[in-house]
Amino acid sequence: MISDAQEKAEIQNFLASPGLLNTAYVYIDGTDAAAEGEWKTDAGNVMTYTGMDNPEPNGGTNENCLVVSVSRIGDHRCTNIMSAICEV
């Protein structure tokens, strides 16, 4: 879960590193599948910060998973296959 703008920037800078994913979307812990617009972690914790960029979220009930790329955070279809970033 991204907790603030600084962590968002750190993750996006990491994705922009040479040899990494660059423009690909990467799944981060977050979904609004249970209730549209109510973002929670996979563990069920309410997300107070998503870091989504305008015009996101824009997928309605078709896009319920939170993703990040070097340029944006937004909602995406959960059925798409993509890498994930995990916090340890």
Rosetta blueprint (number, residue, H / E / L):
1 M L
2 I L
3 S L
4 D L
5 A H
6 Q H
7 E H
8 K H
9 A H
10 E H
11 I H
12 Q H
13 N H
14 F H
15 L H
16 A L
17 S L
18 P L
19 G L
20 L L
21 L L
22 N L
23 T L
24 A L
25 Y L
26 V E
27 Y E
28 I E
29 D E
30 G E
31 T E
32 D L
33 A L
34 A L
35 A L
36 E L
37 G L
38 E L
39 W L
40 K E
41 T L
42 D L
43 A L
44 G L
45 N L
46 V E
47 M L
48 T L
49 Y L
50 T L
51 G L
52 M L
53 D L
54 N L
55 P L
56 E L
57 P L
58 N L
59 G L
60 G H
61 T H
62 N H
63 E L
64 N L
65 C E
66 L E
67 V E
68 V E
69 S L
70 V L
71 S L
72 R L
73 I E
74 G E
75 D E
76 H E
77 R L
78 C L
79 T L
80 N L
81 I L
82 M L
83 S E
84 A E
85 I L
86 C L
87 E L
88 V L
